[in-house]
Structures are given as C-alpha cells and as structure tokens.
Amino acid sequence: MAVSAEELGTDWLAKGGLRPTKQRVLLASLLIGDGKDRHVTAESLYSAAADEGEKVSLATVYNTLRAFCDAGLMQEVTVEGTRSYFDTRMDDHPHFFWEDEGHLTDAPASQLKIRQLPDAPEGTEISKVDVVIRLKRK
C-alpha cells in the first residue's frame, strides 16, 4: 500500500521531534510528499500551499521553515546575502544558483575538490562550508 504525502510529512516531522500541527503537516507534505528533494523559498512554498487551496500566512511559512531547519530536517542556503533557499537534502553538497532564473539546484559533489580551508581565527571553529556556484547564460 502506498504511503500518502501526509503520512510522509507526519513521519518526517517526528524525525525532527516536531509536533504535527495542521500547518506543519501541510508544508511538510508539500516539501517531501513525493520523496524528491526540494529547494524552496518561503514565497514559493507559500504559493504551493495557495495552489493547493490551503490558507496559511507567509509569516507562518517562514516560521515553519525556520523550525524545520532548527530541528535538523532542512538546511538554509543563503544567496545574495538576503535571499534564502531551504533545502530538504541534508548531506553536504554544493549548489548552482541560476542568476537569470533565480533558482537553486544541486551541483555534482563528486566534481568538487576543496583541498584546504584557511585556519579559523583564534577562539572559533568552522561549523560548515557552503559552496554556491553562480551561473548565467552566455
């Protein structure tokens, strides 16, 4: 028997220790309900919910995405300083940012070689390295 998008969303929330509120289940279902990884903005997820006929505020979408990140279910990728994308794929991997279209996709991690990072300043440690490769059409 096939598992519904709602059941997948509820299970995903449980993995992060999050209570399955109606809005969280809705947004989780939209994000992972088909089993594919997603790169979304809060605005694109808000639009997807509206397309499904669901009423949820943009502020709720932002807050929910933040909760998903805090629970370790998603990661935030910041592009252009203020534009955030939320990625359901949790392993370390690089991204392509398509400047002309304004969207983010996964880049092949097997082709990326980082040989050395600079030493972190005294009293700090490197917590993560994000690689965003910006693309534009010729």
C-alpha positions in Angstrom: 0.0 0.0 0.0 1.4 3.4 -1.0 2.1 5.9 1.7 0.4 9.3 1.4 2.1 12.6 1.3 0.5 13.5 4.6 1.9 10.3 6.2 5.4 11.0 4.9 5.1 14.6 6.2 4.0 13.4 9.6 6.8 10.8 9.8 9.3 13.5 8.7 8.2 15.8 11.5 8.5 13.0 14.0 12.2 12.5 13.0 12.8 16.1 13.9 10.8 15.9 17.2 8.2 18.4 15.9 4.6 18.3 16.9 2.5 17.6 13.8 0.3 20.7 13.7 -2.0 21.0 10.7 0.2 23.7 9.1 3.4 21.8 9.7 1.9 18.6 8.2 0.7 20.6 5.2 4.0 22.2 4.5 6.0 19.0 5.2 3.7 17.2 2.7 4.4 19.8 0.0 8.2 19.6 0.7 8.8 15.8 0.9 5.5 14.2 0.0 6.7 12.9 -3.3 10.1 11.7 -2.0 12.1 14.2 -4.0 14.5 16.8 -2.6 13.4 20.4 -2.9 15.0 23.8 -2.9 12.3 26.3 -1.9 12.0 29.9 -0.8 9.3 30.8 1.7 7.5 32.6 -1.1 7.5 29.6 -3.4 6.2 27.3 -0.6 3.5 29.8 0.3 2.5 29.8 -3.4 2.4 26.0 -3.5 0.2 25.9 -0.4 -2.2 28.5 -2.0 -2.2 26.4 -5.3 -3.5 23.5 -3.1 -6.3 25.8 -1.8 -4.7 25.9 1.7 -4.8 29.1 3.7 -1.5 29.7 5.5 0.2 33.1 6.1 3.6 33.9 4.7 4.8 34.5 8.3 3.7 31.0 9.2 5.6 29.6 6.3 8.8 31.5 7.3 8.4 30.4 11.0 7.7 26.8 10.0 10.8 26.6 7.6 12.9 28.0 10.5 11.5 25.3 12.8 12.3 22.6 10.2 15.9 23.9 10.0 16.3 24.1 13.8 15.0 20.5 14.0 17.7 19.3 11.5 15.2 18.4 8.8 16.3 21.1 6.3 19.2 23.4 5.7 19.2 27.0 4.8 21.3 28.2 1.8 21.7 32.0 1.6 22.3 33.5 -1.7 22.9 37.2 -2.3 23.0 38.0 1.4 19.3 38.3 1.9 17.7 35.6 -0.3 17.3 32.2 1.5 16.6 28.9 0.0 15.6 25.9 2.1 17.0 22.5 1.0 15.5 19.2 2.1 18.7 17.3 1.2 20.8 17.3 4.3 24.2 15.9 3.2 27.0 18.3 2.4 26.8 19.2 -1.2 27.4 22.2 -3.5 24.7 24.2 -5.3 24.3 26.0 -8.6 22.5 29.3 -8.4 20.9 30.2 -11.7 21.1 34.0 -11.8 18.9 34.5 -14.8 16.0 32.4 -13.3 16.7 33.0 -9.6 16.6 29.4 -8.6 18.9 26.9 -6.8 19.8 23.3 -7.9 22.2 20.7 -6.6 25.7 20.6 -8.2 27.6 17.4 -8.5 29.5 16.9 -5.3 31.8 14.3 -6.8 33.3 17.0 -9.1 34.1 19.5 -6.3 37.5 19.3 -4.7 38.4 21.5 -1.7 41.9 20.8 -0.8 42.4 23.1 2.1 40.5 25.7 4.1 42.1 28.6 5.9 42.6 28.3 9.6 39.7 29.7 11.7 40.5 32.7 13.7 41.6 32.0 17.3 38.7 31.1 19.6 36.5 29.9 16.7 35.9 26.8 14.7 34.5 26.2 11.2 31.0 24.9 11.5 30.1 24.5 7.9 31.2 25.4 4.4 28.6 26.4 1.8 29.5 26.3 -1.9 27.2 28.2 -4.2 28.3 28.4 -7.8 26.6 31.2 -9.6 25.6 30.6 -13.3 24.4 32.9 -16.0 23.5 32.1 -19.6 26.1 33.1 -22.3 
